[in-house]
Amino acid sequence: MKTGLLAIVLPFILLLSGCFSDPVQDDLLNYVNKEMKQAGKLEAAAVSAYEGVSGANYQDDQTMYDALTKEVIPNYNKFIKELDSVNIETDELQEIHEIYIEGADIQYKAFVTIKQALEEQDPALVQEANDMLADARDHIRDYKNKLNKLAKDHDVKINQ
């Protein structure tokens, strides 16, 4: 009798254990720990190079131009390609990732516009690029907020 009962109960236990799996949680863990690792490195390299020649670190147009053409734009282009190749399984995470891609595309266009502004010595293009950078920051902030909320909702801790 014990063997018969076990044969009936065991499949239900296995079936129930499958019910506790959270596909969004699994996808988030894969996304944060694997899929976005290389993208994060490329983005950090590009942004760091840009920050090194802009704002308080601005030296002259030529230095900024060289950084944009040799480091910022090439690394950011690779970053966007990496974002586009990220494997995502769930719609919830895909929607959030699309916000990041959109923000990254805007930021990339801003970097290209700054390069063009330097080539043409056009202050209007600099203002246009600054507006694009602000828009990109808004997208990236929205992405981070939504990603953090999704992670919290699915018991995933994201280290900032």
C-alpha positions as CSV (number, residue, x, y, z in Angstrom):
1,M,0.0,0.0,0.0
2,K,2.8,2.4,0.8
3,T,4.3,2.0,-2.7
4,G,0.9,2.7,-4.3
5,L,0.4,5.9,-2.3
6,L,3.9,7.1,-3.1
7,A,3.2,6.5,-6.8
8,I,0.2,8.7,-6.5
9,V,1.6,11.5,-4.3
10,L,5.1,11.8,-5.8
11,P,3.8,13.1,-9.2
12,F,1.7,15.7,-7.4
13,I,4.7,16.9,-5.4
14,L,6.8,17.2,-8.5
15,L,3.9,19.0,-10.3
16,L,3.5,21.4,-7.4
17,S,7.2,22.1,-7.2
18,G,7.0,23.3,-10.8
19,C,4.2,25.7,-9.9
20,F,6.6,27.6,-7.6
21,S,9.0,28.5,-10.4
22,D,8.9,32.2,-11.4
23,P,9.8,32.7,-15.0
24,V,10.2,36.4,-14.5
25,Q,12.5,35.9,-11.6
26,D,14.6,33.4,-13.6
27,D,14.8,35.8,-16.5
28,L,15.8,38.7,-14.3
29,L,18.6,36.7,-12.7
30,N,19.9,35.6,-16.1
31,Y,19.5,39.2,-17.4
32,V,21.4,40.9,-14.6
33,N,24.0,38.2,-13.9
34,K,24.8,37.1,-17.5
35,E,23.1,38.9,-20.4
36,M,24.0,42.4,-19.3
37,K,27.6,41.9,-18.1
38,Q,29.3,42.7,-21.3
39,A,26.9,45.5,-22.2
40,G,27.6,47.1,-18.8
41,K,31.3,47.1,-19.4
42,L,31.0,48.7,-22.8
43,E,28.6,51.3,-21.5
44,A,30.9,52.1,-18.6
45,A,33.9,52.5,-20.9
46,A,32.0,54.9,-23.2
47,V,30.4,57.0,-20.5
48,S,33.7,57.2,-18.5
49,A,35.5,58.4,-21.6
50,Y,32.9,61.0,-22.3
51,E,32.8,62.2,-18.7
52,G,36.6,62.5,-18.8
53,V,36.4,65.2,-21.4
54,S,33.1,66.9,-20.7
55,G,31.7,69.2,-18.0
56,A,34.3,70.1,-15.4
57,N,36.8,67.9,-17.2
58,Y,36.5,69.7,-20.5
59,Q,39.9,70.8,-21.8
60,D,39.4,71.8,-25.5
61,D,37.4,70.8,-28.5
62,Q,40.1,68.7,-30.0
63,T,40.5,66.6,-26.9
64,M,36.7,66.0,-26.8
65,Y,36.6,65.3,-30.5
66,D,39.4,62.7,-30.2
67,A,37.6,61.0,-27.2
68,L,34.3,60.9,-29.1
69,T,35.8,59.4,-32.3
70,K,38.3,57.0,-30.7
71,E,36.5,55.8,-27.6
72,V,33.0,57.1,-26.8
73,I,31.2,56.5,-30.1
74,P,32.9,53.2,-31.0
75,N,32.3,51.7,-27.5
76,Y,28.8,53.0,-27.4
77,N,28.0,51.5,-30.8
78,K,29.3,48.1,-29.5
79,F,27.2,48.6,-26.4
80,I,24.0,49.1,-28.4
81,K,24.8,46.1,-30.5
82,E,25.2,44.1,-27.3
83,L,21.9,45.5,-25.9
84,D,20.2,44.3,-29.2
85,S,21.6,40.8,-28.8
86,V,20.5,40.3,-25.1
87,N,18.3,37.2,-24.7
88,I,15.1,37.9,-22.8
89,E,12.4,35.3,-22.2
90,T,9.6,37.2,-20.6
91,D,7.4,40.1,-21.9
92,E,7.6,42.0,-18.6
93,L,11.4,42.3,-18.8
94,Q,11.5,42.8,-22.6
95,E,9.3,45.9,-22.3
96,I,11.7,47.4,-19.7
97,H,14.7,46.4,-21.8
98,E,13.2,48.3,-24.8
99,I,13.1,51.5,-22.7
100,Y,16.9,51.0,-22.2
101,I,17.5,50.4,-25.9
102,E,15.5,53.6,-26.7
103,G,17.5,55.7,-24.2
104,A,20.8,54.2,-25.4
105,D,19.9,55.0,-29.0
106,I,19.1,58.6,-28.1
107,Q,22.4,58.9,-26.2
108,Y,24.3,57.5,-29.1
109,K,22.7,60.1,-31.4
110,A,23.6,62.8,-28.9
111,F,27.3,61.7,-29.0
112,V,27.3,61.7,-32.8
113,T,25.6,65.2,-32.8
114,I,28.3,66.5,-30.4
115,K,31.0,65.2,-32.8
116,Q,29.2,67.0,-35.7
117,A,28.8,70.2,-33.6
118,L,32.6,70.2,-33.0
119,E,33.3,69.6,-36.7
120,E,31.0,72.4,-37.8
121,Q,31.6,74.6,-34.7
122,D,27.8,74.9,-34.4
123,P,26.4,75.9,-31.0
124,A,22.9,75.0,-32.0
125,L,24.0,71.4,-32.5
126,V,25.5,71.4,-29.1
127,Q,22.2,72.5,-27.6
128,E,20.4,69.8,-29.6
129,A,22.8,67.2,-28.3
130,N,22.4,68.4,-24.7
131,D,18.6,68.1,-25.1
132,M,19.1,64.6,-26.4
133,L,21.3,63.7,-23.5
134,A,18.7,64.9,-21.1
135,D,16.0,62.8,-22.9
136,A,18.3,59.8,-22.8
137,R,18.9,60.3,-19.0
138,D,15.1,60.3,-18.5
139,H,14.7,57.0,-20.4
140,I,17.6,55.4,-18.5
141,R,16.2,56.6,-15.2
142,D,12.8,55.2,-16.2
143,Y,14.4,51.9,-17.2
144,K,16.2,51.6,-13.8
145,N,13.1,52.4,-11.8
146,K,11.0,49.9,-13.7
147,L,13.7,47.2,-13.5
148,N,14.1,47.7,-9.8
149,K,10.4,47.5,-9.3
150,L,10.1,44.3,-11.3
151,A,13.1,42.9,-9.4
152,K,11.4,43.8,-6.1
153,D,8.1,42.3,-7.2
154,H,9.9,39.0,-8.0
155,D,12.3,38.9,-5.0
156,V,15.5,39.7,-7.0
157,K,18.1,41.9,-5.4
158,I,20.0,44.1,-7.9
159,N,23.3,45.6,-6.8
160,Q,23.7,49.1,-8.1
